[in-house]
Amino acid sequence: MTDTPRLEPAVAVRDCRLVLGRSGATPVTFSLAALDVAPGERVALTGPSGCGKSTLLNLLCGLVQADAGSVRVSGTELRGMRTTALDAFRGRTFGFVYQTFNLLEAFTTLENVQIGMRFGRGVPHGERRTRALALLDRVGLSHRLHSRPARLSVGERQRVAIARALANHPPILLADEPTGALDPATAERVFELLLDICTEQKCTLLLVTHDHDLAARLPRRVDCRDLVALNVARPEAVA
């Protein structure tokens, strides 16, 4: 009898600490004892504004480095990784969807999605247009290929952002309030689309949201309200 190989967690955090506000502001400490997320799992990160939800996403993708503890993503330890290696790892591992979309205003819908493929997994140039067209068809924007962001509705811009985030088939998608700028009906459509495509592409989803109804529809919910505390540690005390 052959044992089934054990998969590495998509995310494994242990005893993570990070001091914020070192430059003059009153310091606060972000701390997380443990968090494990399995490959393909869909997790809602909830809690009040300022509790550390976005900081957690930034730690997981290496945009900020922990002062102490371990942050492992797909078996790779991020703490202490050199910047160039970390940038390459981030590009091939993560897709990002933001509340503010972060589209490039000078480029069309099609170009915005294609530009995202220049990083990460290195999609061959000849395949970028084909993949972008397929994704934009999937999100219902085949009729908007040559429109620039200013000509799109808010919901259409978010759908472009989702297509761009998934263009490299990232194993992990980080979504920071992806429906926060949308009206309820549009938010519902975008949320369902996001879940459907994550299921199709088998990617892990960590979604920050203040919407308790949306959070309740994900299989798992992590309450982040205690991640950040005021004056629990001095900056020099964090090793």
Backbone torsions as a table, in degrees:
resi	resn	phi	psi	omega
1	MET	NA	129.8	-178.0
2	THR	-98.2	128.7	178.2
3	ASP	-69.2	141.8	176.0
4	THR	-72.8	127.6	-179.9
5	PRO	-58.7	138.8	179.4
6	ARG	-85.9	125.4	179.8
7	LEU	-76.5	141.3	172.3
8	GLU	-66.0	142.4	173.1
9	PRO	-59.8	147.6	172.7
10	ALA	-63.7	-38.9	179.5
11	VAL	-137.5	134.1	174.2
12	ALA	-141.9	110.7	-179.5
13	VAL	-112.8	136.6	178.5
14	ARG	-138.1	125.9	172.5
15	ASP	48.4	46.7	-175.4
16	CYS	-86.2	132.0	176.5
17	ARG	-136.0	144.0	178.6
18	LEU	-150.4	124.5	177.7
19	VAL	-88.9	129.6	-179.7
20	LEU	-113.2	149.2	176.4
21	GLY	81.5	39.3	-179.3
22	ARG	-71.9	-28.5	-171.0
23	SER	-91.5	70.7	173.5
24	GLY	95.0	-34.7	-179.1
25	ALA	-73.9	158.7	176.6
26	THR	-63.4	122.8	-175.4
27	PRO	-70.5	144.4	171.1
28	VAL	-126.7	157.1	-178.8
29	THR	-118.1	125.6	170.9
30	PHE	-86.7	129.3	178.2
31	SER	-142.3	137.8	179.6
32	LEU	-142.3	115.3	-176.7
33	ALA	-69.9	-44.9	-177.0
34	ALA	-162.0	141.7	172.1
35	LEU	-152.6	126.5	175.1
36	ASP	-123.9	133.3	176.0
37	VAL	-128.8	125.5	-177.7
38	ALA	-79.8	153.7	175.5
39	PRO	-56.6	132.2	179.5
40	GLY	84.1	-4.7	-179.2
41	GLU	-73.2	150.6	178.6
42	ARG	-118.8	119.0	-170.0
43	VAL	-127.5	132.0	172.2
44	ALA	-94.9	129.7	175.5
45	LEU	-104.4	115.9	-173.9
46	THR	-121.7	166.7	178.9
47	GLY	141.9	165.4	-177.2
48	PRO	-68.4	163.1	177.1
49	SER	-58.1	138.0	177.8
50	GLY	84.2	5.0	-176.4
51	CYS	-84.8	-9.0	176.1
52	GLY	115.3	8.7	-177.8
53	LYS	-62.9	-49.7	-179.6
54	SER	-68.5	-34.9	175.4
55	THR	-60.9	-39.7	177.5
56	LEU	-60.7	-45.8	177.8
57	LEU	-60.2	-41.8	-179.4
58	ASN	-65.3	-35.2	175.5
59	LEU	-67.5	-41.2	-176.8
60	LEU	-65.3	-31.9	-179.4
61	CYS	-99.6	2.5	175.0
62	GLY	81.5	13.3	175.4
63	LEU	-70.5	-26.6	168.2
64	VAL	-129.6	152.7	-177.9
65	GLN	-107.5	138.8	176.3
66	ALA	-67.3	146.9	174.1
67	ASP	-79.5	-27.0	-179.3
68	ALA	-152.8	157.4	177.0
69	GLY	94.1	-167.7	-174.1
70	SER	-128.8	135.4	172.6
71	VAL	-127.7	106.7	-178.7
72	ARG	-112.7	133.0	178.6
73	VAL	-125.7	119.0	-177.4
74	SER	51.1	38.8	176.8
75	GLY	86.3	-2.3	-178.7
76	THR	-104.2	126.7	177.4
77	GLU	-78.8	123.2	-177.5
78	LEU	-86.2	-32.7	-176.1
79	ARG	-64.8	124.3	179.9
80	GLY	90.7	-4.9	179.5
81	MET	-68.4	141.1	178.9
82	ARG	-67.9	153.0	-173.0
83	THR	-57.4	-46.1	-177.2
84	THR	-65.3	-40.5	178.6
85	ALA	-68.0	-38.3	179.5
86	LEU	-66.4	-41.1	177.6
87	ASP	-60.7	-44.2	-180.0
88	ALA	-65.4	-41.7	179.0
89	PHE	-63.7	-43.6	179.5
90	ARG	-60.5	-42.3	-177.0
91	GLY	-65.0	-34.3	-178.4
92	ARG	-93.5	-8.0	-173.9
93	THR	-107.9	-33.2	-170.1
94	PHE	-118.5	146.7	163.0
95	GLY	-115.8	149.5	-174.8
96	PHE	-127.5	132.9	172.8
97	VAL	-125.9	125.2	-175.9
98	TYR	-113.7	158.0	175.8
99	GLN	-62.4	-35.1	-176.5
100	THR	-93.3	8.9	172.4
101	PHE	71.8	-47.7	179.5
102	ASN	57.2	38.8	174.6
103	LEU	-80.2	155.2	177.8
104	LEU	-88.7	114.0	-169.9
105	GLU	-65.0	-25.4	-176.9
106	ALA	-80.9	-6.7	-174.0
107	PHE	-115.9	156.1	179.9
108	THR	-76.3	171.6	175.4
109	THR	-53.4	-50.3	-178.7
110	LEU	-61.9	-43.1	-178.7
111	GLU	-66.7	-38.4	178.4
112	ASN	-58.9	-41.3	179.5
113	VAL	-71.8	-40.6	-179.5
114	GLN	-65.4	-37.7	-180.0
115	ILE	-59.6	-36.6	179.2
116	GLY	-62.0	-20.1	-178.3
117	MET	-86.1	-3.0	177.7
118	ARG	-74.9	-13.2	-175.4
119	PHE	-114.5	168.6	172.3
120	GLY	77.7	-112.9	-171.8
121	ARG	-79.0	-5.5	175.6
122	GLY	66.9	59.2	177.2
123	VAL	-62.1	127.8	179.7
124	PRO	-54.2	143.3	-174.9
125	HIS	-54.1	-40.8	-177.0
126	GLY	-68.1	-17.2	-178.6
127	GLU	-97.3	-11.6	-172.0
128	ARG	-64.8	-45.1	-178.3
129	ARG	-63.8	-44.1	-179.1
130	THR	-61.3	-44.7	-179.5
131	ARG	-67.5	-41.3	178.8
132	ALA	-62.9	-42.3	178.9
133	LEU	-61.5	-41.6	-179.7
134	ALA	-65.0	-42.2	-179.9
135	LEU	-67.1	-41.9	-179.7
136	LEU	-68.6	-31.7	172.2
137	ASP	-65.6	-40.3	-178.7
138	ARG	-63.8	-35.1	-179.9
139	VAL	-92.5	8.7	173.5
140	GLY	77.9	32.2	-177.1
141	LEU	-124.0	26.7	178.5
142	SER	-61.2	-25.6	-179.6
143	HIS	-86.1	1.1	-176.9
144	ARG	-121.0	22.7	-172.6
145	LEU	-58.4	-37.5	-172.5
146	HIS	-106.4	13.3	176.6
147	SER	-86.4	142.1	174.5
148	ARG	-88.6	159.3	-174.3
149	PRO	-51.4	-37.6	-177.6
150	ALA	-63.4	-20.8	-179.7
151	ARG	-93.9	-0.4	-178.1
152	LEU	-99.1	153.0	171.8
153	SER	-71.8	167.4	179.0
154	VAL	-59.7	-44.5	179.5
155	GLY	-64.8	-37.0	177.9
156	GLU	-66.1	-39.8	178.5
157	ARG	-62.8	-38.4	178.9
158	GLN	-68.4	-34.3	177.3
159	ARG	-68.1	-35.9	173.0
160	VAL	-61.9	-42.7	-179.6
161	ALA	-62.5	-37.4	178.0
162	ILE	-66.5	-44.6	178.5
163	ALA	-60.2	-43.2	179.1
164	ARG	-63.4	-42.3	-177.7
165	ALA	-63.1	-31.0	-175.6
166	LEU	-98.6	2.7	-173.7
167	ALA	-61.6	-33.2	-178.6
168	ASN	-93.2	11.2	-176.2
169	HIS	51.1	55.1	-178.1
170	PRO	-68.7	143.5	176.7
171	PRO	-70.4	-21.5	-178.4
172	ILE	-130.9	130.3	176.4
173	LEU	-112.6	126.2	176.5
174	LEU	-107.2	120.2	-176.6
175	ALA	-121.6	115.0	-176.5
176	ASP	-104.0	100.1	-178.1
177	GLU	51.1	53.5	-174.2
178	PRO	-66.9	-17.9	179.3
179	THR	-110.5	5.8	-173.0
180	GLY	-64.4	-28.6	-178.2
181	ALA	-97.2	8.2	-173.4
182	LEU	-107.2	150.8	173.1
183	ASP	-69.5	160.5	-173.1
184	PRO	-54.6	-43.0	-178.1
185	ALA	-67.0	-43.6	179.0
186	THR	-67.5	-39.7	178.2
187	ALA	-58.5	-41.4	179.2
188	GLU	-62.5	-44.9	-179.3
189	ARG	-65.1	-43.1	-179.5
190	VAL	-65.8	-41.3	179.2
191	PHE	-61.1	-47.0	179.3
192	GLU	-63.0	-40.3	178.6
193	LEU	-62.8	-44.2	179.8
194	LEU	-59.9	-46.3	179.4
195	LEU	-64.2	-42.5	-178.7
196	ASP	-61.9	-45.2	-177.2
197	ILE	-70.9	-36.9	175.8
198	CYS	-61.2	-39.2	177.6
199	THR	-65.8	-44.3	179.8
200	GLU	-61.6	-42.4	-176.6
201	GLN	-91.9	0.3	176.4
202	LYS	56.7	41.3	179.6
203	CYS	-101.9	149.3	174.8
204	THR	-71.6	138.6	-178.9
205	LEU	-123.4	125.0	168.2
206	LEU	-116.8	115.9	-171.5
207	LEU	-120.4	117.4	174.1
208	VAL	-82.7	129.7	178.4
209	THR	-153.7	147.2	170.4
210	HIS	-96.2	-5.4	-177.1
211	ASP	-85.1	104.9	-176.1
212	HIS	-66.4	-30.2	178.0
213	ASP	-66.8	-42.7	177.4
214	LEU	-66.9	-43.3	-179.4
215	ALA	-59.0	-38.6	-178.1
216	ALA	-67.0	-17.3	-179.0
217	ARG	-88.7	-5.5	173.5
218	LEU	-90.4	151.5	-176.1
219	PRO	-61.9	-24.6	-176.8
220	ARG	-141.1	143.6	-179.9
221	ARG	-129.0	132.0	177.4
222	VAL	-116.3	119.0	179.2
223	ASP	-82.9	118.7	-174.6
224	CYS	-100.1	12.4	-170.8
225	ARG	-63.1	-21.8	-177.2
226	ASP	-106.0	16.3	-177.1
227	LEU	-72.4	-32.3	-176.0
228	VAL	-117.8	133.1	178.2
229	ALA	-133.5	145.7	-178.5
230	LEU	-84.1	129.9	173.4
231	ASN	56.6	33.9	177.4
232	VAL	-87.1	-12.5	176.5
233	ALA	-156.6	145.8	174.4
234	ARG	-81.0	145.5	179.7
235	PRO	-51.6	-40.1	-177.0
236	GLU	-73.3	-11.0	-177.3
237	ALA	-88.1	-8.7	-177.9
238	VAL	-94.3	118.7	-176.2
239	ALA	-86.0	NA	NA
